[in-house]
Amino acid sequence: MSEPSSVPLTSARRVPRQTWHERHKSSLDPGERAADVMRNGMGSWRFVFAFVGFMAVWALVNSLTRGWDPYPFILLNLFLSMLAGLQGAILLIAAKRQDAIAADLAQHDYDTNVAAKKDVEVLLEINATQLEILRTLQDDLRVRIEALERRQP
């Protein structure tokens, strides 16, 4: 039979601590994740250039071939209006989430500052106690040195 391990079972099965960001990301619902993905996509230069390219191709094809959406591009305007409405809603959702994240981070910073202040106060109290002990020892040593000097002829 093997000898029992000296490591307690609780420390052997310790779960790694999650950072605030990991906990926050895991708490998001699918809609919030989708809003973040779309916000990150629509807020990029790649999207802007792709969108401008798409509109240029649409206008070029429909102008040269008399395609499905002739010159005033009514269908393109309809799509752009729908896209603008959808983008507005998605960006508002993302902005609301960003405000919530900023508020959570501010609370986290405040809690950290309060804990740090308590730690500093404890350290200052310990320091003051140590200084008092040193002063007492110094005074005691001074008294003993003076007593020794008085004994010497």
C-alpha positions as CSV (number, residue, x, y, z in Angstrom):
1,M,0.0,0.0,0.0
2,S,1.3,3.5,-0.9
3,E,2.0,6.1,1.6
4,P,-0.5,9.0,1.7
5,S,0.6,12.2,0.1
6,S,1.6,15.1,2.4
7,V,-0.2,17.5,0.0
8,P,-3.8,18.1,1.1
9,L,-6.5,17.1,-1.4
10,T,-7.9,20.6,-1.6
11,S,-4.7,22.1,-2.9
12,A,-4.2,19.2,-5.4
13,R,-7.5,19.9,-7.0
14,R,-7.3,23.7,-6.9
15,V,-9.2,25.4,-9.7
16,P,-7.2,28.2,-11.4
17,R,-8.5,31.7,-10.5
18,Q,-10.3,33.5,-13.3
19,T,-9.5,37.1,-14.0
20,W,-12.2,39.7,-13.9
21,H,-12.3,39.8,-17.7
22,E,-12.6,36.0,-18.0
23,R,-15.5,36.0,-15.5
24,H,-17.2,38.8,-17.4
25,K,-16.8,37.2,-20.8
26,S,-18.3,33.9,-19.5
27,S,-21.3,35.8,-18.1
28,L,-22.3,37.2,-21.5
29,D,-25.4,35.9,-23.2
30,P,-25.4,35.1,-27.0
31,G,-27.0,38.4,-27.9
32,E,-24.3,40.4,-26.1
33,R,-21.6,38.3,-27.7
34,A,-23.1,38.8,-31.1
35,A,-23.3,42.6,-30.5
36,D,-19.6,42.7,-29.5
37,V,-18.6,40.7,-32.6
38,M,-20.7,42.9,-34.9
39,R,-19.4,46.1,-33.2
40,N,-15.8,45.0,-33.6
41,G,-16.5,44.1,-37.2
42,M,-18.4,47.3,-38.2
43,G,-15.9,49.5,-36.3
44,S,-13.0,48.4,-38.5
45,W,-11.3,49.8,-41.5
46,R,-11.7,46.5,-43.3
47,F,-15.5,46.8,-43.0
48,V,-15.4,50.4,-44.3
49,F,-13.3,49.6,-47.3
50,A,-15.4,46.4,-48.1
51,F,-18.6,48.5,-47.8
52,V,-17.3,51.2,-50.1
53,G,-16.1,48.6,-52.5
54,F,-19.5,46.9,-52.4
55,M,-21.3,50.1,-53.1
56,A,-18.9,51.0,-56.0
57,V,-19.4,47.6,-57.6
58,W,-23.2,47.8,-57.1
59,A,-23.3,51.3,-58.8
60,L,-20.9,50.2,-61.6
61,V,-22.7,47.0,-62.4
62,N,-26.1,48.6,-62.3
63,S,-25.0,51.7,-64.3
64,L,-23.2,49.8,-67.1
65,T,-25.6,46.9,-67.6
66,R,-29.0,48.4,-66.8
67,G,-29.2,45.7,-64.1
68,W,-31.7,45.1,-61.4
69,D,-31.4,48.5,-59.8
70,P,-31.1,51.4,-62.3
71,Y,-29.5,54.8,-61.6
72,P,-31.1,56.3,-58.6
73,F,-30.3,53.0,-56.9
74,I,-33.6,52.8,-55.0
75,L,-32.9,49.2,-53.9
76,L,-29.4,50.1,-52.7
77,N,-30.9,53.1,-50.7
78,L,-33.4,50.7,-49.1
79,F,-30.6,48.3,-48.1
80,L,-28.5,51.2,-46.8
81,S,-31.4,52.5,-44.7
82,M,-32.0,49.0,-43.3
83,L,-28.3,48.6,-42.5
84,A,-28.2,52.0,-40.8
85,G,-31.1,51.2,-38.6
86,L,-29.6,47.8,-37.7
87,Q,-26.2,49.3,-37.1
88,G,-27.7,52.0,-34.8
89,A,-29.4,49.4,-32.7
90,I,-26.3,47.2,-32.5
91,L,-24.1,50.1,-31.6
92,L,-26.5,51.2,-28.9
93,I,-26.5,47.7,-27.4
94,A,-22.7,47.6,-27.6
95,A,-22.4,51.1,-26.0
96,K,-24.8,50.1,-23.2
97,R,-22.6,47.0,-22.6
98,Q,-19.5,49.2,-22.6
99,D,-21.0,51.5,-20.0
100,A,-21.8,48.5,-17.8
101,I,-18.2,47.2,-18.2
102,A,-16.8,50.7,-17.4
103,A,-19.1,50.8,-14.3
104,D,-18.0,47.3,-13.2
105,L,-14.3,48.2,-13.7
106,A,-14.8,51.5,-11.7
107,Q,-16.3,49.5,-8.9
108,H,-13.5,47.0,-9.0
109,D,-10.9,49.8,-8.9
110,Y,-12.7,51.4,-6.0
111,D,-12.8,48.0,-4.1
112,T,-9.1,47.5,-4.8
113,N,-8.3,51.0,-3.6
114,V,-10.3,50.5,-0.3
115,A,-8.5,47.2,0.3
116,A,-5.1,48.8,-0.4
117,K,-5.9,51.7,1.9
118,K,-6.8,49.3,4.7
119,D,-3.5,47.4,4.1
120,V,-1.5,50.7,4.1
121,E,-3.2,51.7,7.4
122,V,-2.3,48.4,9.0
123,L,1.3,48.8,7.8
124,L,1.5,52.3,9.1
125,E,0.1,51.1,12.5
126,I,2.7,48.3,12.5
127,N,5.4,50.8,11.6
128,A,4.3,53.2,14.4
129,T,4.4,50.3,16.9
130,Q,7.8,49.2,15.8
131,L,9.1,52.8,16.0
132,E,7.7,53.0,19.6
133,I,9.4,49.8,20.5
134,L,12.7,51.0,19.0
135,R,12.5,54.3,20.9
136,T,11.8,52.4,24.1
137,L,14.8,50.2,23.5
138,Q,16.9,53.2,22.6
139,D,15.9,55.0,25.8
140,D,16.6,51.8,27.8
141,L,20.0,51.4,26.2
142,R,20.8,55.1,26.8
143,V,20.0,54.6,30.5
144,R,22.2,51.5,30.8
145,I,25.1,53.2,29.0
146,E,24.8,56.2,31.4
147,A,24.7,53.8,34.3
148,L,27.9,52.0,33.1
149,E,29.6,55.4,32.5
150,R,28.8,56.4,36.1
151,R,30.4,53.2,37.5
152,Q,33.7,53.7,35.7
153,P,36.3,55.8,37.6
